[in-house]
Amino acid sequence: MVIANMGDRGERGSAKHKRRTTIAGDAAGAQAKRGGAAETLSGQVKEKEQRHETPANKHKNHSDAGDDAFSCHKLQESLLSSNSGYSNYRGILNWCVVMLVLSNARLVLENLIKYGILVDPIQIISLFLKDPYSWPALCLIIVSNVFIMAALYIERKLSVGTISECTGTFLHCINLAALLFVPAGTVLSVSSMTPVGGVVALGVFTVLFLKLYSYRDVNKWCREIRRAKARTLSRSHSCPSVHKANGTTGYTHVSHPGNLTHRDIYYFIFVPTLCYELNFPRSPRIRKRFLLRRLLEMLFLMQLMIGLIQQWMVPTIQNSMKPFQDMDLSRIVERLLKLAVPNHFIWLIFFYWYFHSSMNFIAELMQFGDREFYRDWWNSETIPYFWSNWNIPVHKWCLRHFYKPMLMKGVNKLAAQIAVFFMSAFFHEYLVSVPLKMFRLWAFLGMMAQIPLAYFVGRFLRGNYGNAAVWMSLIIGQPIAVLMYVHDYYVMHYGSAAEGVTA
């Protein structure tokens, strides 16, 4: 009976469990049905609202959703406006180049039809030599080693105290003065010296003058620092030490007087800079491809300049003699403007040939690291900005050895700037008048005229107008002075032979 009772209880428990499961399932199903009914009712309501939607509401909804999709205007400036920020004018630049080539193609064709081919290699050689057995310009350049050695041995004597500072300064002054007067006297007295050879020789001696002046100044500053250190420290500061440059290439780091060697001074003489340092920045290696590109540029541009001078400038100069002799003002102005164009074009080629191709070639060969030979002078909006950026080696020299020392001595800025222009005018005149063996002061006056021109441009012209004024001064300003020298030279030597030549 106990077993029976236990069986009955099990059956009743199972029945109860089944009933509970059924009730829970029914409740969940009812709830799902109610949810489904609610969703159906909601869908019916939405469908009814869509059926009863008015056209005004429909238009409003489409307007809100489509404003951005159908908009084709926004706040913006025209591309050629300065406020647009647009700067990609490559196509316009290419158009300018094409127009320049096409416009000059006619001039080239006209020149060839009128004069024929005037390029003559033999004539080029005659510009440097009158007598094939006499090379006065080259001999003069070789003699310049005497002045280099004199500067070195004067500094050696000063470093060990054999001579006093006053005596060393006096000897340096004699050496520097001889650098200017000895070659000038030689060019003026030697009849076999050609004008082009004289310009090359005097150019080399002018560079040597500026370099040795810097060499003397820097070594003097080193001696003063050395004496100041010697008063406070007991150990020597003149011993050279070796360090690794760029991780791979080792260079000797020297201190004064360890720099007073033949190797050091001749390295300075050949590197493309006018300012001396004991330790120049060095490039890690010589890039052969870069060197070859610069060499090919030098050769090509040199031939191009010589060809343009013979084919374009010389006939124009010859045809300008008669208007100058007749003092026909209108014809003189026309000829000067006609000469200014080829002169300026050749000047631009010369700039690239000298300051980019040649200087980079020498710097790469000498592993000279500082390659800033020019800055963006073509964007100059003032005259001083142009003169400060088109020839960086000369600018650094003037700033370091001439302008700042004058300021330290109490000279005001305006007087110091005028002095810098005066010195530049002197060297321009020196490099033109002496080789041509005639003194007209056109180059000197042209440089000094830059002072009032700089004031006028800086005072009244700004931005693009200032830049245009700088370009105008380059095209028809200073180049005109050089052309006046060439014209006077031709009149002096070939005037009678060219009287019958007309335009």
Salt bridges, closest charged atoms under 4 A:
GLU47 OE2 - ARG51 NH1 3.38
GLU110 OE1 - ARG106 NH1 3.07
GLU155 OE2 - HIS172 NE2 2.72
GLU155 OE1 - ARG223 NH1 2.53
GLU165 OE2 - ARG223 NE 2.78
GLU165 OE2 - ARG227 NH2 2.81
ASP217 OD1 - ARG216 NH1 2.87
ASP217 OD2 - HIS401 ND1 3.10
GLU297 OE2 - ARG294 NH2 2.80
ASP326 OD2 - LYS322 NZ 3.50
GLU334 OE1 - ARG331 NH1 3.93
GLU334 OE1 - ARG335 NE 3.29
GLU364 OE1 - ARG287 NH2 3.00
GLU364 OE1 - ARG371 NH2 2.93
ASP370 OD2 - LYS396 NZ 2.93
GLU372 OE2 - ARG375 NE 2.78
ASP488 OD2 - ARG440 NE 3.71
ASP488 OD1 - HIS487 ND1 3.64
